[in-house]
Amino acid sequence: MPRIWLDYCQFLMDQCKITRSRRTFDRALRALPITQHHRIWPLYLRFVRAHPLPETAVRVYRRYLKLSPENAEEYIEYLRSVDRLDEAASRLAAIVNQEDFVSKEGKSNYQLWQELCTLLSQNPGSIRSLDSAAIIRGGLTRFTDQRGKLWCALAEYHTRSGHFEKARDVYEEAIQTVTTVRDFTQVFDSYAQFEESVIAAKMETVSEMGKEEEDDIDLELRLARFEQLMERRPILLNGVLLRQNPHNIHEWHKRVQLYKDKPREIISTYTEAVQTVDPAKATGKPHSLWVAFAKFYEDNGQIDDARDILQRATQVRYTHVDDLASVWCQFGEMELRHENYDEALTILRKATAVPARKAEYFDASEPVQNRLYKSLKVWSMLADLEESLGTFKSTKAVYDRIIDLRIATPQIIINYAMFLEEHNYFEESFKAYERGIALFRWPNVYDIWSTYLSKFIARYGGKKLERARDLFEQALDGCPRKFAKNIFLLYAKLEEEHGMARHAMALYERATLAVEPKEQYEMFNIYIKRAAEIYGVTHTRSIYERAIEVPNFLHKHICKLNVFFNRIQFA
């Protein structure tokens, strides 16, 4: 049965009998059961598309979509082809909002939405049944990864509508809210192109209509607006990066640099930065913002304002003690730059004061203010200031406190001992070395031992030989092979100059076994040479024999020793 209807309809179509063909198609649909309508509709639709009868085609398509709503895209495409854009937009909006709609052309919901936005933005005068601006804005929250394109579409809608100020407002809103560089680039380039087109249109109008004074003013205004937009680009881009991560310290510093020679904007930026950045989430060093803020005031002669900033900075809940310590140190250095020496000392003494509630340095559960008193950075600066500005007693108290807190480094110990030595407190300086030795283990204690032993010998020589021997033995007790050589050589030199030669020889012999294997050859050379000078060549044979019996002694070293030994014998 459908075959006869199809042949009949095709026959009428070939005869170009439009009205009769349409009525026959309608009769066929009424006569056939609905299960066979799908046989008729393809030919019927081909018929209405073949003739310039959009009103008829629209009515036919509407009936068809009641049976097959999944073919809405075909209808939308037809509407666009016949310039029925208002209904095309309405139909497209309907399927976009229909969650269970599946595109026969394989388009995603976003692709359909993009088509809708393009249709709305490019044809504002033809689409009246929809609130185009509201629909496009709705996409900004729905498709957050495509905001750049959607903002551009919204601005284009207003531009094509002739609402240039509204378009400009949209662009401004967009560049102040986008959060990715890609979106910003899309919006900014479109904005710049928009301004260029406005200027070009004005220049074309002036050239056609003739120049008037008002036209010159308007053109200059538009050119100034465009230049300002291009100048703002680095600041706007920086704003995008800060919206991505408002705790990015580097970008805040970069923003300040962009406002160079604009003090009001710099102050505003620093104020916003220190209020926005959370030290726990910061990328970079949060204290550097406060320090730079204070330095800005200082450089402009507002020292009291700089003090206020640094004082506020000391109350911030940083995550690392070092950040707070840096603030206090910068505070002290600022006072030194202005020759307020007493004030600098007062600041650092305040920083190192023991808080009411003590806490361990690495106890992250406690505020950094309660842990600052164990910061070596602050104590080191205080020690330097006390040496330069304070008294002997106050300086000594600072070094003693550092050692008592067990935060000293080997260099601090050496500095303390040398400070005491400079003031002729030699025994006190030796006690400082010994206190440092008690704090550290090998290898960190090596520098202390090396300096202590050298200073002790330089001070007493052979006057306190037994005490010196005890010190050397303490140093060698547990000394790693890597550090033994220099201590043994210093010890042997002491014995040669102030003690007994046989003790020196015994030390050289001990050294040949106590040093690292790669240093044994050198030690045997020294041992043989010193033995030859003190006891004569004959005494060196036994040393040579012991050398070649040392386990794991390299063959090349044995050969070198053999040559060295022969040279000594024939010398």
NUNUDO-800294 format. One record per residue (C-alpha): residue number from 1; residue in one letter; chain; x, y, z. Coordinates in steps of 0.1 Angstrom, whole numbers, plus 5000, padded with zeros to 4 digits. Layout:
// NUNUDO-800294
   num   residu   chaine      x      y      z
   NUM        A        A      X      Y      Z
...
This chain:
// NUNUDO-800294
   num   residu   chaine      x      y      z
     1        M        A   5000   5000   5000
     2        P        A   5027   5027   5008
     3        R        A   5044   5018   4976
     4        I        A   5013   5029   4956
     5        W        A   5011   5062   4975
     6        L        A   5048   5068   4970
     7        D        A   5046   5062   4933
     8        Y        A   5015   5084   4929
     9        C        A   5031   5112   4949
    10        Q        A   5063   5110   4929
    11        F        A   5042   5111   4897
    12        L        A   5025   5143   4908
    13        M        A   5058   5158   4918
    14        D        A   5072   5151   4884
    15        Q        A   5042   5168   4869
    16        C        A   5050   5199   4891
    17        K        A   5015   5199   4905
    18        I        A   5024   5215   4938
    19        T        A   4990   5219   4955
    20        R        A   4977   5186   4944
    21        S        A   5009   5169   4955
    22        R        A   5007   5184   4989
    23        R        A   4971   5173   4993
    24        T        A   4980   5138   4981
    25        F        A   5008   5135   5007
    26        D        A   4983   5146   5034
    27        R        A   4958   5120   5022
    28        A        A   4984   5093   5022
    29        L        A   4994   5101   5058
    30        R        A   4957   5100   5069
    31        A        A   4951   5068   5050
    32        L        A   4982   5049   5062
    33        P        A   4987   5036   5097
    34        I        A   5012   5056   5117
    35        T        A   5037   5027   5117
    36        Q        A   5041   5033   5079
    37        H        A   5044   5071   5080
    38        H        A   5082   5069   5080
    39        R        A   5079   5056   5044
    40        I        A   5061   5088   5033
    41        W        A   5079   5116   5052
    42        P        A   5113   5115   5035
    43        L        A   5096   5121   5001
    44        Y        A   5072   5147   5015
    45        L        A   5101   5167   5030
    46        R        A   5121   5165   4998
    47        F        A   5090   5179   4980
    48        V        A   5086   5209   5003
    49        R        A   5123   5217   5003
    50        A        A   5123   5216   4965
    51        H        A   5100   5246   4962
    52        P        A   5103   5282   4975
    53        L        A   5073   5278   4999
    54        P        A   5088   5284   5033
    55        E        A   5055   5288   5051
    56        T        A   5042   5255   5038
    57        A        A   5075   5238   5045
    58        V        A   5075   5251   5081
    59        R        A   5040   5238   5087
    60        V        A   5050   5204   5073
    61        Y        A   5082   5202   5094
    62        R        A   5063   5210   5125
    63        R        A   5039   5181   5119
    64        Y        A   5069   5159   5111
    65        L        A   5087   5167   5143
    66        K        A   5058   5156   5164
    67        L        A   5065   5121   5150
    68        S        A   5103   5123   5149
    69        P        A   5115   5150   5174
    70        E        A   5150   5136   5171
    71        N        A   5153   5152   5136
    72        A        A   5151   5187   5149
    73        E        A   5186   5195   5136
    74        E        A   5174   5190   5100
    75        Y        A   5145   5214   5106
    76        I        A   5168   5240   5121
    77        E        A   5192   5237   5092
    78        Y        A   5162   5243   5068
    79        L        A   5151   5273   5088
    80        R        A   5185   5289   5086
    81        S        A   5186   5283   5049
    82        V        A   5153   5302   5044
    83        D        A   5163   5329   5068
    84        R        A   5137   5320   5094
    85        L        A   5163   5327   5121
    86        D        A   5140   5335   5150
    87        E        A   5123   5301   5150
    88        A        A   5157   5284   5142
    89        A        A   5171   5300   5174
    90        S        A   5140   5290   5194
    91        R        A   5142   5254   5182
    92        L        A   5180   5253   5189
    93        A        A   5175   5267   5224
    94        A        A   5149   5240   5230
    95        I        A   5172   5211   5221
    96        V        A   5201   5226   5240
    97        N        A   5180   5227   5272
    98        Q        A   5167   5192   5265
    99        E        A   5190   5170   5286
   100        D        A   5181   5137   5269
   101        F        A   5185   5150   5234
   102        V        A   5210   5130   5213
   103        S        A   5223   5147   5181
   104        K        A   5220   5126   5150
   105        E        A   5250   5145   5136
   106        G        A   5271   5135   5167
   107        K        A   5273   5170   5181
   108        S        A   5279   5175   5218
   109        N        A   5257   5197   5239
   110        Y        A   5285   5224   5239
   111        Q        A   5287   5224   5201
   112        L        A   5249   5229   5199
   113        W        A   5252   5257   5224
   114        Q        A   5281   5273   5205
   115        E        A   5259   5272   5173
   116        L        A   5231   5289   5193
   117        C        A   5255   5316   5206
   118        T        A   5268   5322   5171
   119        L        A   5233   5325   5157
   120        L        A   5222   5349   5184
   121        S        A   5253   5371   5183
   122        Q        A   5254   5374   5145
   123        N        A   5218   5381   5140
   124        P        A   5205   5403   5168
   125        G        A   5180   5421   5145
   126        S        A   5164   5389   5133
   127        I        A   5158   5371   5166
   128        R        A   5132   5387   5188
   129        S        A   5116   5358   5207
   130        L        A   5146   5351   5228
   131        D        A   5166   5372   5253
   132        S        A   5199   5367   5235
   133        A        A   5221   5384   5260
   134        A        A   5207   5364   5289
   135        I        A   5211   5331   5271
   136        I        A   5248   5339   5262
   137        R        A   5254   5349   5298
   138        G        A   5239   5317   5310
   139        G        A   5266   5298   5291
   140        L        A   5293   5316   5311
   141        T        A   5284   5296   5342
   142        R        A   5275   5265   5323
   143        F        A   5306   5262   5301
   144        T        A   5334   5276   5323
   145        D        A   5362   5263   5300
   146        Q        A   5349   5283   5271
   147        R        A   5343   5317   5287
   148        G        A   5365   5335   5263
   149        K        A   5345   5326   5233
   150        L        A   5312   5333   5251
   151        W        A   5323   5367   5262
   152        C        A   5333   5375   5226
   153        A        A   5299   5363   5214
   154        L        A   5281   5385   5239
   155        A        A   5301   5416   5229
   156        E        A   5295   5408   5192
   157        Y        A   5258   5406   5199
   158        H        A   5258   5442   5213
   159        T        A   5281   5454   5185
   160        R        A   5259   5441   5158
   161        S        A   5229   5456   5176
   162        G        A   5246   5490   5174
   163        H        A   5251   5493   5212
   164        F        A   5288   5500   5212
   165        E        A   5290   5512   5248
   166        K        A   5273   5480   5260
   167        A        A   5298   5460   5239
   168        R        A   5326   5479   5255
   169        D        A   5312   5473   5290
   170        V        A   5310   5436   5282
   171        Y        A   5347   5435   5271
   172        E        A   5357   5454   5303
   173        E        A   5337   5430   5324
   174        A        A   5353   5400   5306
   175        I        A   5389   5411   5310
   176        Q        A   5383   5418   5346
   177        T        A   5368   5383   5353
   178        V        A   5384   5357   5331
   179        T        A   5408   5333   5349
   180        T        A   5428   5318   5321
   181        V        A   5454   5333   5298
   182        R        A   5438   5317   5268
   183        D        A   5404   5333   5275
   184        F        A   5421   5366   5283
   185        T        A   5439   5365   5249
   186        Q        A   5407   5358   5230
   187        V        A   5388   5386   5247
   188        F        A   5416   5411   5246
   189        D        A   5423   5405   5209
   190        S        A   5386   5408   5201
   191        Y        A   5384   5440   5222
   192        A        A   5414   5456   5204
   193        Q        A   5399   5446   5171
   194        F        A   5366   5462   5181
   195        E        A   5383   5495   5191
   196        E        A   5403   5495   5158
   197        S        A   5371   5489   5138
   198        V        A   5353   5518   5156
   199        I        A   5383   5541   5148
   200        A        A   5384   5530   5112
   201        A        A   5346   5535   5108
   202        K        A   5350   5570   5123
   203        M        A   5379   5579   5100
   204        E        A   5359   5566   5070
   205        T        A   5329   5587   5080
   206        V        A   5351   5618   5084
   207        S        A   5367   5613   5050
   208        E        A   5333   5610   5033
   209        M        A   5313   5637   5052
   210        G        A   5341   5662   5057
   211        K        A   5360   5671   5089
   212        E        A   5345   5691   5117
   213        E        A   5359   5701   5151
   214        E        A   5337   5677   5170
   215        D        A   5349   5649   5147
   216        D        A   5385   5656   5156
   217        I        A   5378   5655   5193
   218        D        A   5358   5623   5190
   219        L        A   5385   5607   5169
   220        E        A   5412   5617   5194
   221        L        A   5391   5603   5222
   222        R        A   5388   5570   5205
   223        L        A   5425   5568   5197
   224        A        A   5433   5577   5233
   225        R        A   5410   5549   5245
   226        F        A   5427   5524   5222
   227        E        A   5462   5534   5233
   228        Q        A   5452   5532   5270
   229        L        A   5438   5497   5263
   230        M        A   5471   5485   5249
   231        E        A   5490   5501   5278
   232        R        A   5468   5483   5302
   233        R        A   5475   5449   5288
   234        P        A   5503   5438   5311
   235        I        A   5483   5449   5342
   236        L        A   5452   5431   5329
   237        L        A   5472   5399   5322
   238        N        A   5488   5401   5356
   239        G        A   5453   5403   5371
   240        V        A   5443   5371   5353
   241        L        A   5473   5353   5369
   242        L        A   5464   5366   5403
   243        R        A   5428   5355   5399
   244        Q        A   5442   5320   5391
   245        N        A   5462   5321   5423
   246        P        A   5458   5352   5445
   247        H        A   5486   5338   5468
   248        N        A   5513   5340   5441
   249        I        A   5539   5363   5457
   250        H        A   5559   5367   5424
   251        E        A   5529   5380   5405
   252        W        A   5522   5406   5433
   253        H        A   5557   5419   5431
   254        K        A   5554   5419   5393
   255        R        A   5522   5440   5396
   256        V        A   5540   5465   5417
   257        Q        A   5568   5468   5390
   258        L        A   5541   5474   5364
   259        Y        A   5529   5504   5384
   260        K        A   5563   5520   5384
   261        D        A   5562   5558   5391
   262        K        A   5526   5555   5403
   263        P        A   5528   5557   5441
   264        R        A   5491   5556   5447
   265        E        A   5486   5524   5427
   266        I        A   5517   5509   5443
   267        I        A   5504   5515   5478
   268        S        A   5470   5501   5468
   269        T        A   5486   5470   5453
   270        Y        A   5507   5463   5484
   271        T        A   5477   5468   5507
   272        E        A   5456   5444   5487
   273        A        A   5484   5419   5485
   274        V        A   5491   5417   5522
   275        Q        A   5454   5415   5529
   276        T        A   5448   5388   5503
   277        V        A   5478   5364   5506
   278        D        A   5474   5336   5530
   279        P        A   5509   5325   5542
   280        A        A   5497   5289   5544
   281        K        A   5488   5289   5507
   282        A        A   5515   5313   5494
   283        T        A   5537   5305   5465
   284        G        A   5569   5321   5474
   285        K        A   5580   5341   5505
   286        P        A   5550   5359   5520
   287        H        A   5572   5381   5542
   288        S        A   5588   5397   5511
   289        L        A   5556   5416   5504
   290        W        A   5557   5432   5538
   291        V        A   5594   5440   5535
   292        A        A   5590   5455   5500
   293        F        A   5560   5475   5512
   294        A        A   5581   5490   5541
   295        K        A   5610   5496   5517
   296        F        A   5588   5516   5494
   297        Y        A   5578   5539   5523
   298        E        A   5614   5541   5534
   299        D        A   5627   5550   5499
   300        N        A   5601   5578   5499
   301        G        A   5613   5592   5532
   302        Q        A   5583   5580   5552
   303        I        A   5602   5561   5579
   304        D        A   5574   5561   5604
   305        D        A   5550   5545   5580
   306        A        A   5577   5519   5572
   307        R        A   5580   5511   5609
   308        D        A   5543   5506   5611
   309        I        A   5543   5482   5582
   310        L        A   5571   5461   5596
   311        Q        A   5555   5461   5631
   312        R        A   5523   5448   5615
   313        A        A   5544   5422   5596
   314        T        A   5557   5408   5629
   315        Q        A   5522   5398   5639
   316        V        A   5514   5378   5608
   317        R        A   5509   5340   5612
   318        Y        A   5535   5328   5589
   319        T        A   5541   5291   5583
   320        H        A   5578   5292   5586
   321        V        A   5599   5308   5614
   322        D        A   5624   5320   5589
   323        D        A   5598   5343   5573
   324        L        A   5592   5361   5606
   325        A        A   5630   5361   5614
   326        S        A   5636   5378   5580
   327        V        A   5610   5405   5589
   328        W        A   5628   5413   5622
   329        C        A   5662   5413   5606
   330        Q        A   5650   5437   5579
   331        F        A   5634   5458   5606
   332        G        A   5668   5461   5623
   333        E        A   5687   5467   5590
   334        M        A   5663   5496   5582
   335        E        A   5671   5513   5615
   336        L        A   5708   5508   5608
   337        R        A   5705   5524   5574
   338        H        A   5691   5555   5592
   339        E        A   5718   5553   5619
   340        N        A   5693   5545   5647
   341        Y        A   5717   5521   5663
   342        D        A   5701   5519   5697
   343        E        A   5667   5513   5681
   344        A        A   5682   5485   5660
   345        L        A   5696   5468   5691
   346        T        A   5662   5472   5709
   347        I        A   5643   5456   5680
   348        L        A   5665   5425   5678
   349        R        A   5666   5421   5716
   350        K        A   5628   5422   5715
   351        A        A   5628   5396   5687
   352        T        A   5650   5372   5706
   353        A        A   5631   5376   5739
   354        V        A   5617   5344   5753
   355        P        A   5579   5343   5749
   356        A        A   5555   5336   5777
   357        R        A   5548   5302   5760
   358        K        A   5579   5285   5748
   359        A        A   5577   5261   5718
   360        E        A   5601   5239   5699
   361        Y        A   5615   5254   5667
   362        F        A   5599   5228   5644
   363        D        A   5566   5225   5663
   364        A        A   5542   5235   5635
   365        S        A   5512   5235   5658
   366        E        A   5525   5266   5676
   367        P        A   5525   5301   5661
   368        V        A   5559   5312   5647
   369        Q        A   5560   5341   5672
   370        N        A   5564   5315   5700
   371        R        A   5592   5298   5681
   372        L        A   5612   5328   5670
   373        Y        A   5634   5329   5701
   374        K        A   5652   5298   5686
   375        S        A   5659   5314   5652
   376        L        A   5696   5315   5645
   377        K        A   5692   5342   5619
   378        V        A   5679   5367   5644
   379        W        A   5705   5357   5670
   380        S        A   5734   5359   5645
   381        M        A   5724   5395   5636
   382        L        A   5720   5404   5672
   383        A        A   5755   5390   5679
   384        D        A   5770   5411   5651
   385        L        A   5753   5442   5664
   386        E        A   5764   5436   5699
   387        E        A   5800   5431   5688
   388        S        A   5798   5464   5669
   389        L        A   5776   5485   5691
   390        G        A   5772   5468   5725
   391        T        A   5795   5460   5754
   392        F        A   5817   5431   5760
   393        K        A   5793   5418   5786
   394        S        A   5762   5421   5764
   395        T        A   5779   5404   5735
   396        K        A   5792   5376   5756
   397        A        A   5757   5371   5770
   398        V        A   5742   5368   5735
   399        Y        A   5767   5341   5725
   400        D        A   5762   5322   5757
   401        R        A   5725   5323   5752
   402        I        A   5729   5310   5716
   403        I        A   5749   5280   5730
   404        D        A   5724   5274   5758
   405        L        A   5696   5273   5733
   406        R        A   5716   5247   5714
   407        I        A   5711   5265   5681
   408        A        A   5748   5274   5675
   409        T        A   5767   5264   5644
   410        P        A   5804   5256   5643
   411        Q        A   5810   5291   5628
   412        I        A   5791   5307   5656
   413        I        A   5814   5289   5681
   414        I        A   5845   5300   5663
   415        N        A   5833   5336   5661
   416        Y        A   5825   5336   5698
   417        A        A   5860   5322   5707
   418        M        A   5877   5347   5684
   419        F        A   5857   5375   5699
   420        L        A   5869   5365   5734
   421        E        A   5905   5362   5721
   422        E        A   5904   5397   5707
   423        H        A   5896   5409   5741
   424        N        A   5924   5389   5756
   425        Y        A   5901   5364   5774
   426        F        A   5921   5334   5762
   427        E        A   5909   5308   5786
   428        E        A   5873   5319   5781
   429        S        A   5878   5315   5744
   430        F        A   5891   5279   5749
   431        K        A   5861   5272   5771
   432        A        A   5839   5284   5742
   433        Y        A   5856   5259   5719
   434        E        A   5850   5232   5744
   435        R        A   5814   5241   5747
   436        G        A   5811   5239   5710
   437        I        A   5828   5205   5709
   438        A        A   5803   5192   5733
   439        L        A   5774   5203   5710
   440        F        A   5786   5187   5678
   441        R        A   5797   5154   5664
   442        W        A   5820   5145   5636
   443        P        A   5823   5157   5609
   444        N        A   5807   5190   5620
   445        V        A   5831   5194   5649
   446        Y        A   5862   5193   5627
   447        D        A   5865   5231   5621
   448        I        A   5861   5237   5658
   449        W        A   5888   5212   5667
   450        S        A   5912   5225   5640
   451        T        A   5908   5261   5651
   452        Y        A   5910   5253   5688
   453        L        A   5942   5232   5685
   454        S        A   5959   5258   5663
   455        K        A   5949   5286   5687
   456        F        A   5960   5266   5718
   457        I        A   5994   5259   5703
   458        A        A   5999   5295   5691
   459        R        A   5990   5307   5726
   460        Y        A   6010   5282   5749
   461        G        A   6034   5264   5726
   462        G        A   6051   5239   5748
   463        K        A   6042   5255   5781
   464        K        A   6012   5233   5787
   465        L        A   6023   5203   5767
   466        E        A   6004   5177   5787
   467        R        A   5972   5196   5783
   468        A        A   5978   5200   5746
   469        R        A   5984   5162   5743
   470        D        A   5951   5156   5761
   471        L        A   5933   5178   5737
   472        F        A   5949   5161   5706
   473        E        A   5939   5127   5720
   474        Q        A   5904   5139   5726
   475        A        A   5902   5152   5690
   476        L        A   5915   5119   5676
   477        D        A   5891   5098   5696
   478        G        A   5864   5089   5671
   479        C        A   5879   5111   5644
   480        P        A   5869   5098   5609
   481        R        A   5898   5088   5586
   482        K        A   5889   5117   5563
   483        F        A   5898   5143   5589
   484        A        A   5927   5126   5607
   485        K        A   5956   5136   5585
   486        N        A   5957   5174   5594
   487        I        A   5952   5167   5632
   488        F        A   5981   5141   5632
   489        L        A   6004   5165   5614
   490        L        A   5997   5193   5638
   491        Y        A   6001   5169   5667
   492        A        A   6034   5156   5654
   493        K        A   6047   5191   5647
   494        L        A   6039   5200   5684
   495        E        A   6060   5171   5696
   496        E        A   6089   5179   5672
   497        E        A   6090   5215   5683
   498        H        A   6082   5212   5720
   499        G        A   6080   5175   5730
   500        M        A   6100   5144   5722
   501        A        A   6111   5131   5688
   502        R        A   6101   5095   5696
   503        H        A   6066   5107   5704
   504        A        A   6065   5125   5670
   505        M        A   6077   5093   5652
   506        A        A   6050   5073   5671
   507        L        A   6024   5098   5659
   508        Y        A   6036   5095   5623
   509        E        A   6033   5058   5625
   510        R        A   5998   5060   5639
   511        A        A   5988   5084   5612
   512        T        A   5999   5060   5584
   513        L        A   5972   5036   5596
   514        A        A   5946   5061   5607
   515        V        A   5942   5081   5575
   516        E        A   5923   5072   5543
   517        P        A   5940   5047   5520
   518        K        A   5945   5073   5493
   519        E        A   5965   5094   5518
   520        Q        A   5987   5066   5532
   521        Y        A   6014   5071   5505
   522        E        A   6017   5108   5514
   523        M        A   6018   5100   5551
   524        F        A   6046   5074   5546
   525        N        A   6066   5099   5526
   526        I        A   6063   5124   5554
   527        Y        A   6071   5098   5580
   528        I        A   6102   5085   5561
   529        K        A   6115   5121   5554
   530        R        A   6111   5132   5590
   531        A        A   6127   5100   5603
   532        A        A   6157   5105   5580
   533        E        A   6161   5141   5592
   534        I        A   6159   5132   5629
   535        Y        A   6174   5098   5632
   536        G        A   6193   5093   5599
   537        V        A   6187   5072   5568
   538        T        A   6193   5038   5585
   539        H        A   6162   5043   5606
   540        T        A   6140   5046   5575
   541        R        A   6144   5009   5564
   542        S        A   6120   4996   5590
   543        I        A   6094   5022   5581
   544        Y        A   6097   5012   5544
   545        E        A   6093   4975   5553
   546        R        A   6062   4983   5574
   547        A        A   6048   5003   5545
   548        I        A   6050   4975   5520
   549        E        A   6033   4952   5545
   550        V        A   6002   4974   5549
   551        P        A   5971   4955   5536
   552        N        A   5956   4969   5504
   553        F        A   5985   4992   5498
   554        L        A   5985   4999   5461
   555        H        A   6014   4984   5439
   556        K        A   6021   5018   5423
   557        H        A   6025   5034   5457
   558        I        A   6050   5006   5467
   559        C        A   6070   5013   5436
   560        K        A   6070   5051   5443
   561        L        A   6081   5044   5479
   562        N        A   6109   5022   5466
   563        V        A   6122   5049   5444
   564        F        A   6119   5075   5472
   565        F        A   6137   5052   5496
   566        N        A   6166   5046   5472
   567        R        A   6169   5083   5466
   568        I        A   6172   5089   5503
   569        Q        A   6198   5061   5508
   570        F        A   6220   5074   5480
   571        A        A   6216   5111   5488
